[in-house]
Amino acid sequence: MWLRLQLESDCCAEIRLGGNLLILQNMRLFAILQIAMLCNRLWSLYRLMLQSSDALISLSFLYWIQIVN
């Protein structure tokens, strides 16, 4: 299970649920650090959500987060 994060139109990352990070493309360092700190919280949020492949979570510094099976 992965979280796909879109921070800008040309900048994205994927997070493996459980805490391991896979950084794709050119992400800004502050965003990487924020994502790392949010990993455990995101997992908790995900467990409260319906397990849907197109579920979205809104966070203050992200445009969207998509749950990817």
mmCIF file of the N, C-alpha and C atoms, coordinates in Angstrom:
data_MODEL
# 
_entry.id   MODEL 
# 
loop_
_atom_site.group_PDB 
_atom_site.id 
_atom_site.type_symbol 
_atom_site.label_atom_id 
_atom_site.label_alt_id 
_atom_site.label_comp_id 
_atom_site.label_asym_id 
_atom_site.label_entity_id 
_atom_site.label_seq_id 
_atom_site.pdbx_PDB_ins_code 
_atom_site.Cartn_x 
_atom_site.Cartn_y 
_atom_site.Cartn_z 
_atom_site.occupancy 
_atom_site.B_iso_or_equiv 
_atom_site.pdbx_formal_charge 
_atom_site.auth_seq_id 
_atom_site.auth_comp_id 
_atom_site.auth_asym_id 
_atom_site.auth_atom_id 
_atom_site.pdbx_PDB_model_num 
ATOM 1   N N  . MET A 1 1  ? 0.853   -1.191 0.000   1.00 0.00 ? 1  MET A N  1 
ATOM 2   C CA . MET A 1 1  ? 0.000   0.000  0.000   1.00 0.00 ? 1  MET A CA 1 
ATOM 3   C C  . MET A 1 1  ? 0.888   1.240  0.000   1.00 0.00 ? 1  MET A C  1 
ATOM 4   N N  . TRP A 1 2  ? 0.507   2.235  -0.787  1.00 0.00 ? 2  TRP A N  1 
ATOM 5   C CA . TRP A 1 2  ? 1.296   3.455  -0.922  1.00 0.00 ? 2  TRP A CA 1 
ATOM 6   C C  . TRP A 1 2  ? 0.404   4.667  -0.772  1.00 0.00 ? 2  TRP A C  1 
ATOM 7   N N  . LEU A 1 3  ? 1.000   5.767  -0.334  1.00 0.00 ? 3  LEU A N  1 
ATOM 8   C CA . LEU A 1 3  ? 0.352   7.074  -0.405  1.00 0.00 ? 3  LEU A CA 1 
ATOM 9   C C  . LEU A 1 3  ? 1.052   7.860  -1.501  1.00 0.00 ? 3  LEU A C  1 
ATOM 10  N N  . ARG A 1 4  ? 0.304   8.340  -2.464  1.00 0.00 ? 4  ARG A N  1 
ATOM 11  C CA . ARG A 1 4  ? 0.880   9.201  -3.491  1.00 0.00 ? 4  ARG A CA 1 
ATOM 12  C C  . ARG A 1 4  ? 0.555   10.644 -3.137  1.00 0.00 ? 4  ARG A C  1 
ATOM 13  N N  . LEU A 1 5  ? 1.583   11.477 -3.030  1.00 0.00 ? 5  LEU A N  1 
ATOM 14  C CA . LEU A 1 5  ? 1.427   12.861 -2.602  1.00 0.00 ? 5  LEU A CA 1 
ATOM 15  C C  . LEU A 1 5  ? 1.768   13.798 -3.743  1.00 0.00 ? 5  LEU A C  1 
ATOM 16  N N  . GLN A 1 6  ? 0.870   14.744 -3.993  1.00 0.00 ? 6  GLN A N  1 
ATOM 17  C CA . GLN A 1 6  ? 1.109   15.753 -5.018  1.00 0.00 ? 6  GLN A CA 1 
ATOM 18  C C  . GLN A 1 6  ? 1.299   17.094 -4.319  1.00 0.00 ? 6  GLN A C  1 
ATOM 19  N N  . LEU A 1 7  ? 2.527   17.622 -4.363  1.00 0.00 ? 7  LEU A N  1 
ATOM 20  C CA . LEU A 1 7  ? 2.813   18.887 -3.711  1.00 0.00 ? 7  LEU A CA 1 
ATOM 21  C C  . LEU A 1 7  ? 2.747   20.053 -4.673  1.00 0.00 ? 7  LEU A C  1 
ATOM 22  N N  . GLU A 1 8  ? 3.107   19.823 -5.914  1.00 0.00 ? 8  GLU A N  1 
ATOM 23  C CA . GLU A 1 8  ? 3.027   20.840 -6.953  1.00 0.00 ? 8  GLU A CA 1 
ATOM 24  C C  . GLU A 1 8  ? 2.654   20.119 -8.228  1.00 0.00 ? 8  GLU A C  1 
ATOM 25  N N  . SER A 1 9  ? 2.339   20.871 -9.265  1.00 0.00 ? 9  SER A N  1 
ATOM 26  C CA . SER A 1 9  ? 1.897   20.240 -10.505 1.00 0.00 ? 9  SER A CA 1 
ATOM 27  C C  . SER A 1 9  ? 2.954   19.313 -11.088 1.00 0.00 ? 9  SER A C  1 
ATOM 28  N N  . ASP A 1 10 ? 4.226   19.586 -10.842 1.00 0.00 ? 10 ASP A N  1 
ATOM 29  C CA . ASP A 1 10 ? 5.289   18.760 -11.416 1.00 0.00 ? 10 ASP A CA 1 
ATOM 30  C C  . ASP A 1 10 ? 6.137   18.102 -10.335 1.00 0.00 ? 10 ASP A C  1 
ATOM 31  N N  . CYS A 1 11 ? 5.591   17.947 -9.133  1.00 0.00 ? 11 CYS A N  1 
ATOM 32  C CA . CYS A 1 11 ? 6.375   17.427 -8.015  1.00 0.00 ? 11 CYS A CA 1 
ATOM 33  C C  . CYS A 1 11 ? 5.520   16.443 -7.229  1.00 0.00 ? 11 CYS A C  1 
ATOM 34  N N  . CYS A 1 12 ? 5.986   15.214 -7.121  1.00 0.00 ? 12 CYS A N  1 
ATOM 35  C CA . CYS A 1 12 ? 5.213   14.234 -6.369  1.00 0.00 ? 12 CYS A CA 1 
ATOM 36  C C  . CYS A 1 12 ? 6.137   13.262 -5.670  1.00 0.00 ? 12 CYS A C  1 
ATOM 37  N N  . ALA A 1 13 ? 5.570   12.513 -4.745  1.00 0.00 ? 13 ALA A N  1 
ATOM 38  C CA . ALA A 1 13 ? 6.320   11.501 -4.006  1.00 0.00 ? 13 ALA A CA 1 
ATOM 39  C C  . ALA A 1 13 ? 5.379   10.366 -3.686  1.00 0.00 ? 13 ALA A C  1 
ATOM 40  N N  . GLU A 1 14 ? 5.944   9.234  -3.360  1.00 0.00 ? 14 GLU A N  1 
ATOM 41  C CA . GLU A 1 14 ? 5.140   8.123  -2.888  1.00 0.00 ? 14 GLU A CA 1 
ATOM 42  C C  . GLU A 1 14 ? 5.713   7.654  -1.557  1.00 0.00 ? 14 GLU A C  1 
ATOM 43  N N  . ILE A 1 15 ? 4.824   7.329  -0.634  1.00 0.00 ? 15 ILE A N  1 
ATOM 44  C CA . ILE A 1 15 ? 5.226   6.842  0.687   1.00 0.00 ? 15 ILE A CA 1 
ATOM 45  C C  . ILE A 1 15 ? 4.686   5.428  0.846   1.00 0.00 ? 15 ILE A C  1 
ATOM 46  N N  . ARG A 1 16 ? 5.562   4.512  1.217   1.00 0.00 ? 16 ARG A N  1 
ATOM 47  C CA . ARG A 1 16 ? 5.101   3.168  1.558   1.00 0.00 ? 16 ARG A CA 1 
ATOM 48  C C  . ARG A 1 16 ? 4.553   3.232  2.983   1.00 0.00 ? 16 ARG A C  1 
ATOM 49  N N  . LEU A 1 17 ? 3.323   2.830  3.160   1.00 0.00 ? 17 LEU A N  1 
ATOM 50  C CA . LEU A 1 17 ? 2.731   2.854  4.490   1.00 0.00 ? 17 LEU A CA 1 
ATOM 51  C C  . LEU A 1 17 ? 3.513   1.932  5.400   1.00 0.00 ? 17 LEU A C  1 
ATOM 52  N N  . GLY A 1 18 ? 3.840   2.448  6.573   1.00 0.00 ? 18 GLY A N  1 
ATOM 53  C CA . GLY A 1 18 ? 4.676   1.736  7.509   1.00 0.00 ? 18 GLY A CA 1 
ATOM 54  C C  . GLY A 1 18 ? 5.929   2.530  7.822   1.00 0.00 ? 18 GLY A C  1 
ATOM 55  N N  . GLY A 1 19 ? 6.189   3.604  7.087   1.00 0.00 ? 19 GLY A N  1 
ATOM 56  C CA . GLY A 1 19 ? 7.269   4.515  7.443   1.00 0.00 ? 19 GLY A CA 1 
ATOM 57  C C  . GLY A 1 19 ? 8.402   4.607  6.456   1.00 0.00 ? 19 GLY A C  1 
ATOM 58  N N  . ASN A 1 20 ? 8.528   3.682  5.491   1.00 0.00 ? 20 ASN A N  1 
ATOM 59  C CA . ASN A 1 20 ? 9.616   3.763  4.530   1.00 0.00 ? 20 ASN A CA 1 
ATOM 60  C C  . ASN A 1 20 ? 9.277   4.773  3.438   1.00 0.00 ? 20 ASN A C  1 
ATOM 61  N N  . LEU A 1 21 ? 10.248  5.626  3.117   1.00 0.00 ? 21 LEU A N  1 
ATOM 62  C CA . LEU A 1 21 ? 10.017  6.672  2.128   1.00 0.00 ? 21 LEU A CA 1 
ATOM 63  C C  . LEU A 1 21 ? 10.647  6.309  0.798   1.00 0.00 ? 21 LEU A C  1 
ATOM 64  N N  . LEU A 1 22 ? 9.939   6.581  -0.275  1.00 0.00 ? 22 LEU A N  1 
ATOM 65  C CA . LEU A 1 22 ? 10.504  6.523  -1.615  1.00 0.00 ? 22 LEU A CA 1 
ATOM 66  C C  . LEU A 1 22 ? 10.261  7.886  -2.248  1.00 0.00 ? 22 LEU A C  1 
ATOM 67  N N  . ILE A 1 23 ? 11.320  8.643  -2.471  1.00 0.00 ? 23 ILE A N  1 
ATOM 68  C CA . ILE A 1 23 ? 11.189  9.995  -2.995  1.00 0.00 ? 23 ILE A CA 1 
ATOM 69  C C  . ILE A 1 23 ? 11.347  9.952  -4.510  1.00 0.00 ? 23 ILE A C  1 
ATOM 70  N N  . LEU A 1 24 ? 10.388  10.508 -5.221  1.00 0.00 ? 24 LEU A N  1 
ATOM 71  C CA . LEU A 1 24 ? 10.416  10.532 -6.673  1.00 0.00 ? 24 LEU A CA 1 
ATOM 72  C C  . LEU A 1 24 ? 10.511  11.977 -7.160  1.00 0.00 ? 24 LEU A C  1 
ATOM 73  N N  . GLN A 1 25 ? 11.226  12.181 -8.247  1.00 0.00 ? 25 GLN A N  1 
ATOM 74  C CA . GLN A 1 25 ? 11.383  13.487 -8.858  1.00 0.00 ? 25 GLN A CA 1 
ATOM 75  C C  . GLN A 1 25 ? 12.118  14.434 -7.909  1.00 0.00 ? 25 GLN A C  1 
ATOM 76  N N  . ASN A 1 26 ? 11.891  15.723 -8.052  1.00 0.00 ? 26 ASN A N  1 
ATOM 77  C CA . ASN A 1 26 ? 12.645  16.709 -7.276  1.00 0.00 ? 26 ASN A CA 1 
ATOM 78  C C  . ASN A 1 26 ? 11.760  17.346 -6.220  1.00 0.00 ? 26 ASN A C  1 
ATOM 79  N N  . MET A 1 27 ? 11.764  16.743 -5.034  1.00 0.00 ? 27 MET A N  1 
ATOM 80  C CA . MET A 1 27 ? 10.967  17.296 -3.944  1.00 0.00 ? 27 MET A CA 1 
ATOM 81  C C  . MET A 1 27 ? 11.815  18.239 -3.104  1.00 0.00 ? 27 MET A C  1 
ATOM 82  N N  . ARG A 1 28 ? 11.181  19.248 -2.561  1.00 0.00 ? 28 ARG A N  1 
ATOM 83  C CA . ARG A 1 28 ? 11.893  20.176 -1.691  1.00 0.00 ? 28 ARG A CA 1 
ATOM 84  C C  . ARG A 1 28 ? 12.168  19.528 -0.338  1.00 0.00 ? 28 ARG A C  1 
ATOM 85  N N  . LEU A 1 29 ? 13.301  19.893 0.261   1.00 0.00 ? 29 LEU A N  1 
ATOM 86  C CA . LEU A 1 29 ? 13.713  19.267 1.515   1.00 0.00 ? 29 LEU A CA 1 
ATOM 87  C C  . LEU A 1 29 ? 12.679  19.458 2.620   1.00 0.00 ? 29 LEU A C  1 
ATOM 88  N N  . PHE A 1 30 ? 12.096  20.651 2.725   1.00 0.00 ? 30 PHE A N  1 
ATOM 89  C CA . PHE A 1 30 ? 11.121  20.891 3.797   1.00 0.00 ? 30 PHE A CA 1 
ATOM 90  C C  . PHE A 1 30 ? 9.928   19.951 3.646   1.00 0.00 ? 30 PHE A C  1 
ATOM 91  N N  . ALA A 1 31 ? 9.527   19.673 2.432   1.00 0.00 ? 31 ALA A N  1 
ATOM 92  C CA . ALA A 1 31 ? 8.391   18.786 2.207   1.00 0.00 ? 31 ALA A CA 1 
ATOM 93  C C  . ALA A 1 31 ? 8.750   17.356 2.588   1.00 0.00 ? 31 ALA A C  1 
ATOM 94  N N  . ILE A 1 32 ? 9.959   16.936 2.261   1.00 0.00 ? 32 ILE A N  1 
ATOM 95  C CA . ILE A 1 32 ? 10.404  15.594 2.633   1.00 0.00 ? 32 ILE A CA 1 
ATOM 96  C C  . ILE A 1 32 ? 10.399  15.438 4.148   1.00 0.00 ? 32 ILE A C  1 
ATOM 97  N N  . LEU A 1 33 ? 10.898  16.461 4.852   1.00 0.00 ? 33 LEU A N  1 
ATOM 98  C CA . LEU A 1 33 ? 10.933  16.381 6.311   1.00 0.00 ? 33 LEU A CA 1 
ATOM 99  C C  . LEU A 1 33 ? 9.528   16.351 6.896   1.00 0.00 ? 33 LEU A C  1 
ATOM 100 N N  . GLN A 1 34 ? 8.628   17.167 6.337   1.00 0.00 ? 34 GLN A N  1 
ATOM 101 C CA . GLN A 1 34 ? 7.251   17.166 6.834   1.00 0.00 ? 34 GLN A CA 1 
ATOM 102 C C  . GLN A 1 34 ? 6.588   15.820 6.580   1.00 0.00 ? 34 GLN A C  1 
ATOM 103 N N  . ILE A 1 35 ? 6.828   15.258 5.413   1.00 0.00 ? 35 ILE A N  1 
ATOM 104 C CA . ILE A 1 35 ? 6.249   13.961 5.088   1.00 0.00 ? 35 ILE A CA 1 
ATOM 105 C C  . ILE A 1 35 ? 6.761   12.891 6.041   1.00 0.00 ? 35 ILE A C  1 
ATOM 106 N N  . ALA A 1 36 ? 8.059   12.919 6.307   1.00 0.00 ? 36 ALA A N  1 
ATOM 107 C CA . ALA A 1 36 ? 8.637   11.936 7.222   1.00 0.00 ? 36 ALA A CA 1 
ATOM 108 C C  . ALA A 1 36 ? 8.002   12.034 8.604   1.00 0.00 ? 36 ALA A C  1 
ATOM 109 N N  . MET A 1 37 ? 7.780   13.267 9.061   1.00 0.00 ? 37 MET A N  1 
ATOM 110 C CA . MET A 1 37 ? 7.183   13.441 10.384  1.00 0.00 ? 37 MET A CA 1 
ATOM 111 C C  . MET A 1 37 ? 5.719   13.020 10.404  1.00 0.00 ? 37 MET A C  1 
ATOM 112 N N  . LEU A 1 38 ? 5.046   13.071 9.254   1.00 0.00 ? 38 LEU A N  1 
ATOM 113 C CA . LEU A 1 38 ? 3.625   12.754 9.196   1.00 0.00 ? 38 LEU A CA 1 
ATOM 114 C C  . LEU A 1 38 ? 3.334   11.287 8.920   1.00 0.00 ? 38 LEU A C  1 
ATOM 115 N N  . CYS A 1 39 ? 4.358   10.491 8.646   1.00 0.00 ? 39 CYS A N  1 
ATOM 116 C CA . CYS A 1 39 ? 4.119   9.103  8.232   1.00 0.00 ? 39 CYS A CA 1 
ATOM 117 C C  . CYS A 1 39 ? 3.215   8.348  9.206   1.00 0.00 ? 39 CYS A C  1 
ATOM 118 N N  . ASN A 1 40 ? 3.530   8.398  10.491  1.00 0.00 ? 40 ASN A N  1 
ATOM 119 C CA . ASN A 1 40 ? 2.719   7.666  11.462  1.00 0.00 ? 40 ASN A CA 1 
ATOM 120 C C  . ASN A 1 40 ? 1.305   8.222  11.543  1.00 0.00 ? 40 ASN A C  1 
ATOM 121 N N  . ARG A 1 41 ? 1.174   9.547  11.448  1.00 0.00 ? 41 ARG A N  1 
ATOM 122 C CA . ARG A 1 41 ? -0.150  10.149 11.505  1.00 0.00 ? 41 ARG A CA 1 
ATOM 123 C C  . ARG A 1 41 ? -0.964  9.776  10.259  1.00 0.00 ? 41 ARG A C  1 
ATOM 124 N N  . LEU A 1 42 ? -0.303  9.747  9.095   1.00 0.00 ? 42 LEU A N  1 
ATOM 125 C CA . LEU A 1 42 ? -1.000  9.371  7.867   1.00 0.00 ? 42 LEU A CA 1 
ATOM 126 C C  . LEU A 1 42 ? -1.505  7.936  7.943   1.00 0.00 ? 42 LEU A C  1 
ATOM 127 N N  . TRP A 1 43 ? -0.684  7.057  8.512   1.00 0.00 ? 43 TRP A N  1 
ATOM 128 C CA . TRP A 1 43 ? -1.109  5.664  8.662   1.00 0.00 ? 43 TRP A CA 1 
ATOM 129 C C  . TRP A 1 43 ? -2.351  5.583  9.530   1.00 0.00 ? 43 TRP A C  1 
ATOM 130 N N  . SER A 1 44 ? -2.382  6.352  10.626  1.00 0.00 ? 44 SER A N  1 
ATOM 131 C CA . SER A 1 44 ? -3.554  6.360  11.499  1.00 0.00 ? 44 SER A CA 1 
ATOM 132 C C  . SER A 1 44 ? -4.780  6.883  10.759  1.00 0.00 ? 44 SER A C  1 
ATOM 133 N N  . LEU A 1 45 ? -4.592  7.949  9.967   1.00 0.00 ? 45 LEU A N  1 
ATOM 134 C CA . LEU A 1 45 ? -5.709  8.481  9.180   1.00 0.00 ? 45 LEU A CA 1 
ATOM 135 C C  . LEU A 1 45 ? -6.210  7.451  8.185   1.00 0.00 ? 45 LEU A C  1 
ATOM 136 N N  . TYR A 1 46 ? -5.276  6.784  7.530   1.00 0.00 ? 46 TYR A N  1 
ATOM 137 C CA . TYR A 1 46 ? -5.667  5.791  6.529   1.00 0.00 ? 46 TYR A CA 1 
ATOM 138 C C  . TYR A 1 46 ? -6.501  4.679  7.149   1.00 0.00 ? 46 TYR A C  1 
ATOM 139 N N  . ARG A 1 47 ? -6.117  4.241  8.336   1.00 0.00 ? 47 ARG A N  1 
ATOM 140 C CA . ARG A 1 47 ? -6.839  3.147  8.989   1.00 0.00 ? 47 ARG A CA 1 
ATOM 141 C C  . ARG A 1 47 ? -8.268  3.554  9.333   1.00 0.00 ? 47 ARG A C  1 
ATOM 142 N N  . LEU A 1 48 ? -8.536  4.857  9.431   1.00 0.00 ? 48 LEU A N  1 
ATOM 143 C CA . LEU A 1 48 ? -9.880  5.338  9.723   1.00 0.00 ? 48 LEU A CA 1 
ATOM 144 C C  . LEU A 1 48 ? -10.707 5.535  8.459   1.00 0.00 ? 48 LEU A C  1 
ATOM 145 N N  . MET A 1 49 ? -10.053 5.496  7.299   1.00 0.00 ? 49 MET A N  1 
ATOM 146 C CA . MET A 1 49 ? -10.741 5.757  6.043   1.00 0.00 ? 49 MET A CA 1 
ATOM 147 C C  . MET A 1 49 ? -11.272 4.470  5.438   1.00 0.00 ? 49 MET A C  1 
ATOM 148 N N  . LEU A 1 50 ? -12.213 4.603  4.526   1.00 0.00 ? 50 LEU A N  1 
ATOM 149 C CA . LEU A 1 50 ? -12.620 3.458  3.725   1.00 0.00 ? 50 LEU A CA 1 
ATOM 150 C C  . LEU A 1 50 ? -11.461 3.079  2.822   1.00 0.00 ? 50 LEU A C  1 
ATOM 151 N N  . GLN A 1 51 ? -11.213 1.809  2.672   1.00 0.00 ? 51 GLN A N  1 
ATOM 152 C CA . GLN A 1 51 ? -10.080 1.367  1.867   1.00 0.00 ? 51 GLN A CA 1 
ATOM 153 C C  . GLN A 1 51 ? -10.449 1.446  0.393   1.00 0.00 ? 51 GLN A C  1 
ATOM 154 N N  . SER A 1 52 ? -10.287 2.632  -0.157  1.00 0.00 ? 52 SER A N  1 
ATOM 155 C CA . SER A 1 52 ? -10.654 2.897  -1.547  1.00 0.00 ? 52 SER A CA 1 
ATOM 156 C C  . SER A 1 52 ? -9.436  3.354  -2.325  1.00 0.00 ? 52 SER A C  1 
ATOM 157 N N  . SER A 1 53 ? -9.306  2.880  -3.566  1.00 0.00 ? 53 SER A N  1 
ATOM 158 C CA . SER A 1 53 ? -8.118  3.209  -4.360  1.00 0.00 ? 53 SER A CA 1 
ATOM 159 C C  . SER A 1 53 ? -8.094  4.671  -4.780  1.00 0.00 ? 53 SER A C  1 
ATOM 160 N N  . ASP A 1 54 ? -9.208  5.379  -4.676  1.00 0.00 ? 54 ASP A N  1 
ATOM 161 C CA . ASP A 1 54 ? -9.223  6.788  -5.087  1.00 0.00 ? 54 ASP A CA 1 
ATOM 162 C C  . ASP A 1 54 ? -9.576  7.717  -3.933  1.00 0.00 ? 54 ASP A C  1 
ATOM 163 N N  . ALA A 1 55 ? -9.381  7.240  -2.689  1.00 0.00 ? 55 ALA A N  1 
ATOM 164 C CA . ALA A 1 55 ? -9.666  8.084  -1.525  1.00 0.00 ? 55 ALA A CA 1 
ATOM 165 C C  . ALA A 1 55 ? -8.677  9.239  -1.433  1.00 0.00 ? 55 ALA A C  1 
ATOM 166 N N  . LEU A 1 56 ? -9.145  10.384 -1.025  1.00 0.00 ? 56 LEU A N  1 
ATOM 167 C CA . LEU A 1 56 ? -8.292  11.564 -0.912  1.00 0.00 ? 56 LEU A CA 1 
ATOM 168 C C  . LEU A 1 56 ? -8.278  12.079 0.520   1.00 0.00 ? 56 LEU A C  1 
ATOM 169 N N  . ILE A 1 57 ? -7.128  12.555 0.943   1.00 0.00 ? 57 ILE A N  1 
ATOM 170 C CA . ILE A 1 57 ? -6.986  13.208 2.247   1.00 0.00 ? 57 ILE A CA 1 
ATOM 171 C C  . ILE A 1 57 ? -6.457  14.614 1.974   1.00 0.00 ? 57 ILE A C  1 
ATOM 172 N N  . SER A 1 58 ? -7.022  15.619 2.604   1.00 0.00 ? 58 SER A N  1 
ATOM 173 C CA . SER A 1 58 ? -6.517  16.984 2.463   1.00 0.00 ? 58 SER A CA 1 
ATOM 174 C C  . SER A 1 58 ? -5.625  17.323 3.655   1.00 0.00 ? 58 SER A C  1 
ATOM 175 N N  . LEU A 1 59 ? -4.424  17.803 3.363   1.00 0.00 ? 59 LEU A N  1 
ATOM 176 C CA . LEU A 1 59 ? -3.534  18.299 4.401   1.00 0.00 ? 59 LEU A CA 1 
ATOM 177 C C  . LEU A 1 59 ? -3.091  19.702 4.022   1.00 0.00 ? 59 LEU A C  1 
ATOM 178 N N  . SER A 1 60 ? -2.662  20.469 5.013   1.00 0.00 ? 60 SER A N  1 
ATOM 179 C CA . SER A 1 60 ? -2.415  21.891 4.788   1.00 0.00 ? 60 SER A CA 1 
ATOM 180 C C  . SER A 1 60 ? -1.348  22.157 3.739   1.00 0.00 ? 60 SER A C  1 
ATOM 181 N N  . PHE A 1 61 ? -0.262  21.358 3.722   1.00 0.00 ? 61 PHE A N  1 
ATOM 182 C CA . PHE A 1 61 ? 0.821   21.685 2.816   1.00 0.00 ? 61 PHE A CA 1 
ATOM 183 C C  . PHE A 1 61 ? 0.809   20.839 1.545   1.00 0.00 ? 61 PHE A C  1 
ATOM 184 N N  . LEU A 1 62 ? -0.233  20.016 1.362   1.00 0.00 ? 62 LEU A N  1 
ATOM 185 C CA . LEU A 1 62 ? -0.326  19.163 0.184   1.00 0.00 ? 62 LEU A CA 1 
ATOM 186 C C  . LEU A 1 62 ? -1.547  19.544 -0.640  1.00 0.00 ? 62 LEU A C  1 
ATOM 187 N N  . TYR A 1 63 ? -1.435  19.396 -1.947  1.00 0.00 ? 63 TYR A N  1 
ATOM 188 C CA . TYR A 1 63 ? -2.609  19.574 -2.790  1.00 0.00 ? 63 TYR A CA 1 
ATOM 189 C C  . TYR A 1 63 ? -3.546  18.382 -2.665  1.00 0.00 ? 63 TYR A C  1 
ATOM 190 N N  . TRP A 1 64 ? -2.983  17.203 -2.700  1.00 0.00 ? 64 TRP A N  1 
ATOM 191 C CA . TRP A 1 64 ? -3.795  16.019 -2.435  1.00 0.00 ? 64 TRP A CA 1 
ATOM 192 C C  . TRP A 1 64 ? -2.909  14.845 -2.101  1.00 0.00 ? 64 TRP A C  1 
ATOM 193 N N  . ILE A 1 65 ? -3.519  13.862 -1.469  1.00 0.00 ? 65 ILE A N  1 
ATOM 194 C CA . ILE A 1 65 ? -2.864  12.588 -1.187  1.00 0.00 ? 65 ILE A CA 1 
ATOM 195 C C  . ILE A 1 65 ? -3.806  11.499 -1.703  1.00 0.00 ? 65 ILE A C  1 
ATOM 196 N N  . GLN A 1 66 ? -3.279  10.589 -2.474  1.00 0.00 ? 66 GLN A N  1 
ATOM 197 C CA . GLN A 1 66 ? -4.102  9.513  -3.006  1.00 0.00 ? 66 GLN A CA 1 
ATOM 198 C C  . GLN A 1 66 ? -3.635  8.176  -2.467  1.00 0.00 ? 66 GLN A C  1 
ATOM 199 N N  . ILE A 1 67 ? -4.581  7.375  -2.029  1.00 0.00 ? 67 ILE A N  1 
ATOM 200 C CA . ILE A 1 67 ? -4.269  6.015  -1.605  1.00 0.00 ? 67 ILE A CA 1 
ATOM 201 C C  . ILE A 1 67 ? -4.127  5.166  -2.864  1.00 0.00 ? 67 ILE A C  1 
ATOM 202 N N  . VAL A 1 68 ? -2.995  4.474  -2.979  1.00 0.00 ? 68 VAL A N  1 
ATOM 203 C CA . VAL A 1 68 ? -2.724  3.676  -4.169  1.00 0.00 ? 68 VAL A CA 1 
ATOM 204 C C  . VAL A 1 68 ? -2.554  2.221  -3.753  1.00 0.00 ? 68 VAL A C  1 
ATOM 205 N N  . ASN A 1 69 ? -3.360  1.354  -4.316  1.00 0.00 ? 69 ASN A N  1 
ATOM 206 C CA . ASN A 1 69 ? -3.245  -0.078 -4.008  1.00 0.00 ? 69 ASN A CA 1 
ATOM 207 C C  . ASN A 1 69 ? -2.089  -0.684 -4.768  1.00 0.00 ? 69 ASN A C  1 
# 
